[in-house]
Amino acid sequence: MDIFVQQLINGLVLGSIYALVALGYTMVYGILGLINFAHGDVTMIGALVSATLIQLLHAAGLPVPVSLLLAGGGAVIVCASLGFSIERIAYRPLRNAPRLAPLITAIGVSILIQYSAALIWGKQYIALPAIITPPSIEFAGAQINHLQIAIVILAACIMGGLIWFIHHSRMGRAMRATEQNPAVASLMGVDTHAVIAMTFLLGSAIGAIAGLMVILYYGIGHYFMGFMLGLKAFTAAVLGGIGNVGGAVIGGLLLGIIESLAAGYIEQLSGGLFGSNYRDIFAFLVLILVLLLRPQGLLGQRSGDRA
């Protein structure tokens, strides 16, 4: 039971991060029908920018909460600008191109961001200074620290705020109209170019916060870290129903819990022979099963191509 509760807590923390990154995938796909494979690397940029700013601000003697707030704000600005630029330079000229062209472009942008990060930060791991030592509390025989609690609460607030924004704000209504039919939305006065740009900007800003969470949780970052994180977030989006914001949230949380529980129990049953090193396998097993059994995802709906 202790193992179950501990892995459930770990899974909720991990799933919250997956859900935040998955939101970027699902919003872009919902509006453009494009899988933005560069989104995981935008999150990586957010993590490395956050780590760099935390190091600089800590060396300057600023209090830890102020350093984290400023680092997060800086990462959001950098990633939002990067996401906006990617849409404007790489994707907008291909808006009416065959679907394969934007997909190949997304892979190319992903590689470009990775190796640009390698040039800026180097190929070595970036370690975060040990400025945060959150105390742990015992809960049902398991340990949970204040950082894990903060990650889950902040992620829940962001996800709830985004869902409210999409369903109750003017821009959110424009986003939903563009998702339904871009041509008709444009005829009704919706600036679809601005809506699509805002979608990339919002997704990238949320990805930056997820990157800050990753760097705080694990304490290290790397120029290639966005690849696996992006694939898992994409799996979460597919699990929940890609294009559905609520589905991305549910898919991210479920994937994190499944991954943590499976890795924890296999490690326990194998006496430590198998475990955390094999946890990535379960994410892709989930992806294969979803594509085989319910390709539209948990909350997705089957739809045919428009005539």
Contacts in CASP RR format, 6 or more apart in sequence:
PFRMAT RR
TARGET T0000
AUTHOR 0000-0000-0000
METHOD contacts of the structure
MODEL  1
MDIFVQQLINGLVLGSIYALVALGYTMVYGILGLINFAHGDVTMIGALVS
ATLIQLLHAAGLPVPVSLLLAGGGAVIVCASLGFSIERIAYRPLRNAPRL
APLITAIGVSILIQYSAALIWGKQYIALPAIITPPSIEFAGAQINHLQIA
IVILAACIMGGLIWFIHHSRMGRAMRATEQNPAVASLMGVDTHAVIAMTF
LLGSAIGAIAGLMVILYYGIGHYFMGFMLGLKAFTAAVLGGIGNVGGAVI
GGLLLGIIESLAAGYIEQLSGGLFGSNYRDIFAFLVLILVLLLRPQGLLG
QRSGDRA
1 140 0 8 1.000
1 141 0 8 1.000
2 140 0 8 1.000
2 141 0 8 1.000
2 142 0 8 1.000
3 264 0 8 1.000
3 265 0 8 1.000
3 268 0 8 1.000
4 261 0 8 1.000
5 139 0 8 1.000
5 140 0 8 1.000
5 141 0 8 1.000
5 142 0 8 1.000
6 141 0 8 1.000
6 142 0 8 1.000
6 143 0 8 1.000
7 257 0 8 1.000
7 260 0 8 1.000
7 261 0 8 1.000
7 263 0 8 1.000
7 264 0 8 1.000
7 265 0 8 1.000
8 142 0 8 1.000
8 257 0 8 1.000
8 260 0 8 1.000
8 261 0 8 1.000
9 139 0 8 1.000
9 142 0 8 1.000
9 144 0 8 1.000
9 148 0 8 1.000
10 260 0 8 1.000
11 253 0 8 1.000
11 256 0 8 1.000
11 257 0 8 1.000
11 259 0 8 1.000
11 260 0 8 1.000
11 261 0 8 1.000
12 152 0 8 1.000
12 253 0 8 1.000
12 256 0 8 1.000
12 257 0 8 1.000
13 148 0 8 1.000
13 151 0 8 1.000
13 152 0 8 1.000
13 217 0 8 1.000
14 256 0 8 1.000
14 259 0 8 1.000
14 260 0 8 1.000
15 236 0 8 1.000
15 252 0 8 1.000
15 253 0 8 1.000
15 254 0 8 1.000
15 255 0 8 1.000
15 256 0 8 1.000
15 257 0 8 1.000
16 151 0 8 1.000
16 152 0 8 1.000
16 155 0 8 1.000
16 156 0 8 1.000
16 213 0 8 1.000
16 252 0 8 1.000
16 253 0 8 1.000
17 151 0 8 1.000
17 155 0 8 1.000
17 210 0 8 1.000
17 211 0 8 1.000
17 213 0 8 1.000
17 214 0 8 1.000
17 217 0 8 1.000
17 229 0 8 1.000
18 229 0 8 1.000
18 232 0 8 1.000
18 233 0 8 1.000
18 236 0 8 1.000
18 251 0 8 1.000
18 252 0 8 1.000
18 253 0 8 1.000
18 255 0 8 1.000
18 256 0 8 1.000
19 155 0 8 1.000
19 159 0 8 1.000
19 236 0 8 1.000
19 248 0 8 1.000
19 249 0 8 1.000
19 251 0 8 1.000
19 252 0 8 1.000
19 253 0 8 1.000
20 155 0 8 1.000
20 158 0 8 1.000
20 159 0 8 1.000
20 206 0 8 1.000
20 207 0 8 1.000
20 209 0 8 1.000
20 210 0 8 1.000
20 213 0 8 1.000
21 39 0 8 1.000
21 40 0 8 1.000
21 43 0 8 1.000
21 206 0 8 1.000
21 207 0 8 1.000
21 210 0 8 1.000
21 229 0 8 1.000
21 230 0 8 1.000
21 232 0 8 1.000
21 233 0 8 1.000
21 236 0 8 1.000
22 233 0 8 1.000
22 234 0 8 1.000
22 236 0 8 1.000
22 237 0 8 1.000
22 248 0 8 1.000
22 249 0 8 1.000
22 251 0 8 1.000
22 252 0 8 1.000
23 159 0 8 1.000
23 162 0 8 1.000
23 203 0 8 1.000
23 206 0 8 1.000
23 207 0 8 1.000
23 245 0 8 1.000
23 248 0 8 1.000
23 249 0 8 1.000
24 36 0 8 1.000
24 39 0 8 1.000
24 202 0 8 1.000
24 203 0 8 1.000
24 204 0 8 1.000
24 206 0 8 1.000
24 207 0 8 1.000
24 233 0 8 1.000
24 248 0 8 1.000
25 35 0 8 1.000
25 36 0 8 1.000
25 39 0 8 1.000
25 230 0 8 1.000
25 233 0 8 1.000
25 234 0 8 1.000
25 237 0 8 1.000
25 242 0 8 1.000
25 248 0 8 1.000
26 237 0 8 1.000
26 241 0 8 1.000
26 242 0 8 1.000
26 243 0 8 1.000
26 244 0 8 1.000
26 245 0 8 1.000
26 247 0 8 1.000
26 248 0 8 1.000
27 175 0 8 1.000
27 199 0 8 1.000
27 202 0 8 1.000
27 203 0 8 1.000
27 243 0 8 1.000
27 245 0 8 1.000
28 34 0 8 1.000
28 35 0 8 1.000
28 36 0 8 1.000
28 39 0 8 1.000
28 199 0 8 1.000
28 200 0 8 1.000
28 203 0 8 1.000
29 35 0 8 1.000
29 36 0 8 1.000
29 237 0 8 1.000
29 242 0 8 1.000
29 243 0 8 1.000
30 179 0 8 1.000
30 242 0 8 1.000
30 243 0 8 1.000
31 175 0 8 1.000
31 178 0 8 1.000
31 179 0 8 1.000
31 182 0 8 1.000
31 195 0 8 1.000
31 196 0 8 1.000
31 199 0 8 1.000
32 91 0 8 1.000
32 102 0 8 1.000
32 196 0 8 1.000
32 199 0 8 1.000
33 99 0 8 1.000
34 91 0 8 1.000
34 99 0 8 1.000
34 102 0 8 1.000
34 103 0 8 1.000
34 106 0 8 1.000
35 103 0 8 1.000
35 106 0 8 1.000
35 234 0 8 1.000
35 242 0 8 1.000
36 86 0 8 1.000
36 91 0 8 1.000
36 106 0 8 1.000
36 200 0 8 1.000
37 103 0 8 1.000
37 106 0 8 1.000
37 107 0 8 1.000
37 109 0 8 1.000
37 110 0 8 1.000
37 230 0 8 1.000
37 234 0 8 1.000
38 86 0 8 1.000
38 106 0 8 1.000
38 108 0 8 1.000
38 109 0 8 1.000
38 110 0 8 1.000
38 113 0 8 1.000
39 203 0 8 1.000
39 204 0 8 1.000
39 207 0 8 1.000
39 230 0 8 1.000
39 233 0 8 1.000
40 110 0 8 1.000
40 207 0 8 1.000
40 226 0 8 1.000
40 227 0 8 1.000
40 229 0 8 1.000
40 230 0 8 1.000
40 233 0 8 1.000
41 109 0 8 1.000
41 110 0 8 1.000
41 113 0 8 1.000
41 114 0 8 1.000
41 117 0 8 1.000
41 226 0 8 1.000
41 227 0 8 1.000
41 230 0 8 1.000
42 79 0 8 1.000
42 82 0 8 1.000
42 83 0 8 1.000
42 86 0 8 1.000
42 113 0 8 1.000
42 204 0 8 1.000
42 207 0 8 1.000
42 208 0 8 1.000
43 79 0 8 1.000
43 207 0 8 1.000
43 208 0 8 1.000
43 210 0 8 1.000
43 211 0 8 1.000
43 214 0 8 1.000
43 226 0 8 1.000
43 229 0 8 1.000
43 230 0 8 1.000
43 233 0 8 1.000
44 113 0 8 1.000
44 114 0 8 1.000
44 117 0 8 1.000
44 211 0 8 1.000
44 221 0 8 1.000
44 222 0 8 1.000
44 223 0 8 1.000
44 224 0 8 1.000
44 225 0 8 1.000
44 226 0 8 1.000
44 229 0 8 1.000
45 75 0 8 1.000
45 78 0 8 1.000
45 79 0 8 1.000
45 82 0 8 1.000
45 113 0 8 1.000
45 117 0 8 1.000
45 208 0 8 1.000
46 75 0 8 1.000
46 78 0 8 1.000
46 79 0 8 1.000
46 207 0 8 1.000
46 208 0 8 1.000
46 211 0 8 1.000
46 212 0 8 1.000
47 75 0 8 1.000
47 211 0 8 1.000
47 212 0 8 1.000
47 214 0 8 1.000
47 215 0 8 1.000
47 221 0 8 1.000
47 225 0 8 1.000
48 117 0 8 1.000
48 120 0 8 1.000
48 121 0 8 1.000
48 126 0 8 1.000
48 215 0 8 1.000
48 221 0 8 1.000
48 223 0 8 1.000
49 71 0 8 1.000
49 74 0 8 1.000
49 75 0 8 1.000
49 78 0 8 1.000
49 79 0 8 1.000
49 208 0 8 1.000
50 71 0 8 1.000
50 72 0 8 1.000
50 74 0 8 1.000
50 75 0 8 1.000
50 208 0 8 1.000
50 211 0 8 1.000
50 212 0 8 1.000
50 215 0 8 1.000
50 216 0 8 1.000
51 126 0 8 1.000
51 128 0 8 1.000
51 215 0 8 1.000
51 219 0 8 1.000
51 221 0 8 1.000
52 121 0 8 1.000
52 126 0 8 1.000
53 67 0 8 1.000
53 70 0 8 1.000
53 71 0 8 1.000
53 72 0 8 1.000
53 74 0 8 1.000
53 75 0 8 1.000
54 67 0 8 1.000
54 68 0 8 1.000
54 71 0 8 1.000
54 128 0 8 1.000
54 129 0 8 1.000
54 131 0 8 1.000
54 215 0 8 1.000
55 128 0 8 1.000
55 129 0 8 1.000
57 66 0 8 1.000
57 67 0 8 1.000
57 70 0 8 1.000
57 71 0 8 1.000
58 64 0 8 1.000
58 67 0 8 1.000
58 129 0 8 1.000
58 131 0 8 1.000
62 70 0 8 1.000
64 131 0 8 1.000
64 132 0 8 1.000
67 131 0 8 1.000
68 212 0 8 1.000
68 216 0 8 1.000
71 212 0 8 1.000
72 208 0 8 1.000
72 209 0 8 1.000
72 212 0 8 1.000
73 208 0 8 1.000
74 208 0 8 1.000
75 208 0 8 1.000
75 209 0 8 1.000
75 211 0 8 1.000
75 212 0 8 1.000
76 205 0 8 1.000
76 208 0 8 1.000
76 209 0 8 1.000
78 208 0 8 1.000
79 204 0 8 1.000
79 205 0 8 1.000
79 207 0 8 1.000
79 208 0 8 1.000
80 201 0 8 1.000
80 204 0 8 1.000
80 205 0 8 1.000
80 208 0 8 1.000
82 113 0 8 1.000
82 204 0 8 1.000
83 200 0 8 1.000
83 201 0 8 1.000
83 203 0 8 1.000
83 204 0 8 1.000
84 197 0 8 1.000
84 200 0 8 1.000
84 201 0 8 1.000
84 204 0 8 1.000
86 109 0 8 1.000
86 200 0 8 1.000
87 196 0 8 1.000
87 197 0 8 1.000
87 200 0 8 1.000
88 197 0 8 1.000
90 105 0 8 1.000
90 106 0 8 1.000
90 109 0 8 1.000
91 102 0 8 1.000
91 105 0 8 1.000
91 106 0 8 1.000
92 193 0 8 1.000
92 196 0 8 1.000
94 101 0 8 1.000
94 102 0 8 1.000
94 105 0 8 1.000
110 227 0 8 1.000
114 223 0 8 1.000
114 224 0 8 1.000
114 226 0 8 1.000
114 227 0 8 1.000
115 223 0 8 1.000
117 223 0 8 1.000
118 223 0 8 1.000
121 223 0 8 1.000
122 223 0 8 1.000
123 223 0 8 1.000
125 220 0 8 1.000
125 221 0 8 1.000
125 222 0 8 1.000
126 220 0 8 1.000
126 221 0 8 1.000
126 222 0 8 1.000
127 219 0 8 1.000
127 220 0 8 1.000
127 221 0 8 1.000
128 215 0 8 1.000
128 216 0 8 1.000
128 219 0 8 1.000
128 220 0 8 1.000
128 221 0 8 1.000
132 147 0 8 1.000
132 216 0 8 1.000
134 145 0 8 1.000
134 146 0 8 1.000
134 147 0 8 1.000
134 148 0 8 1.000
135 145 0 8 1.000
135 146 0 8 1.000
136 143 0 8 1.000
136 144 0 8 1.000
136 145 0 8 1.000
137 143 0 8 1.000
137 144 0 8 1.000
137 145 0 8 1.000
137 146 0 8 1.000
147 216 0 8 1.000
147 217 0 8 1.000
148 217 0 8 1.000
151 213 0 8 1.000
151 216 0 8 1.000
151 217 0 8 1.000
154 209 0 8 1.000
154 213 0 8 1.000
155 210 0 8 1.000
155 213 0 8 1.000
158 206 0 8 1.000
158 209 0 8 1.000
159 246 0 8 1.000
159 249 0 8 1.000
162 202 0 8 1.000
162 206 0 8 1.000
162 245 0 8 1.000
163 245 0 8 1.000
163 246 0 8 1.000
163 249 0 8 1.000
165 171 0 8 1.000
165 172 0 8 1.000
166 172 0 8 1.000
166 175 0 8 1.000
166 176 0 8 1.000
166 245 0 8 1.000
167 176 0 8 1.000
171 195 0 8 1.000
171 198 0 8 1.000
174 185 0 8 1.000
174 190 0 8 1.000
174 191 0 8 1.000
174 195 0 8 1.000
175 195 0 8 1.000
175 198 0 8 1.000
175 199 0 8 1.000
177 184 0 8 1.000
177 185 0 8 1.000
177 188 0 8 1.000
177 190 0 8 1.000
178 185 0 8 1.000
178 190 0 8 1.000
178 192 0 8 1.000
178 195 0 8 1.000
178 196 0 8 1.000
179 243 0 8 1.000
182 192 0 8 1.000
185 192 0 8 1.000
185 195 0 8 1.000
186 192 0 8 1.000
214 221 0 8 1.000
214 225 0 8 1.000
214 229 0 8 1.000
215 221 0 8 1.000
228 280 0 8 1.000
231 283 0 8 1.000
231 284 0 8 1.000
232 255 0 8 1.000
232 259 0 8 1.000
232 280 0 8 1.000
232 283 0 8 1.000
233 252 0 8 1.000
235 255 0 8 1.000
235 283 0 8 1.000
235 284 0 8 1.000
235 286 0 8 1.000
235 287 0 8 1.000
235 290 0 8 1.000
236 248 0 8 1.000
236 251 0 8 1.000
236 252 0 8 1.000
236 254 0 8 1.000
236 255 0 8 1.000
236 256 0 8 1.000
237 243 0 8 1.000
237 247 0 8 1.000
237 248 0 8 1.000
237 251 0 8 1.000
238 287 0 8 1.000
238 290 0 8 1.000
238 291 0 8 1.000
238 297 0 8 1.000
239 250 0 8 1.000
239 251 0 8 1.000
239 252 0 8 1.000
239 254 0 8 1.000
239 255 0 8 1.000
239 286 0 8 1.000
239 287 0 8 1.000
239 290 0 8 1.000
239 297 0 8 1.000
239 298 0 8 1.000
240 246 0 8 1.000
240 247 0 8 1.000
240 248 0 8 1.000
240 250 0 8 1.000
240 251 0 8 1.000
240 252 0 8 1.000
240 254 0 8 1.000
240 297 0 8 1.000
240 298 0 8 1.000
240 299 0 8 1.000
240 300 0 8 1.000
241 247 0 8 1.000
241 248 0 8 1.000
241 251 0 8 1.000
241 296 0 8 1.000
241 297 0 8 1.000
241 298 0 8 1.000
241 299 0 8 1.000
241 300 0 8 1.000
242 248 0 8 1.000
242 297 0 8 1.000
242 300 0 8 1.000
243 300 0 8 1.000
244 299 0 8 1.000
244 300 0 8 1.000
246 299 0 8 1.000
247 297 0 8 1.000
247 298 0 8 1.000
247 299 0 8 1.000
247 300 0 8 1.000
250 298 0 8 1.000
250 299 0 8 1.000
251 298 0 8 1.000
254 298 0 8 1.000
255 283 0 8 1.000
255 286 0 8 1.000
258 282 0 8 1.000
258 286 0 8 1.000
259 279 0 8 1.000
259 282 0 8 1.000
259 283 0 8 1.000
260 279 0 8 1.000
262 279 0 8 1.000
262 282 0 8 1.000
263 275 0 8 1.000
263 276 0 8 1.000
263 278 0 8 1.000
263 279 0 8 1.000
263 282 0 8 1.000
264 275 0 8 1.000
264 276 0 8 1.000
266 274 0 8 1.000
266 275 0 8 1.000
266 278 0 8 1.000
267 274 0 8 1.000
267 275 0 8 1.000
267 276 0 8 1.000
290 297 0 8 1.000
296 302 0 8 1.000
END
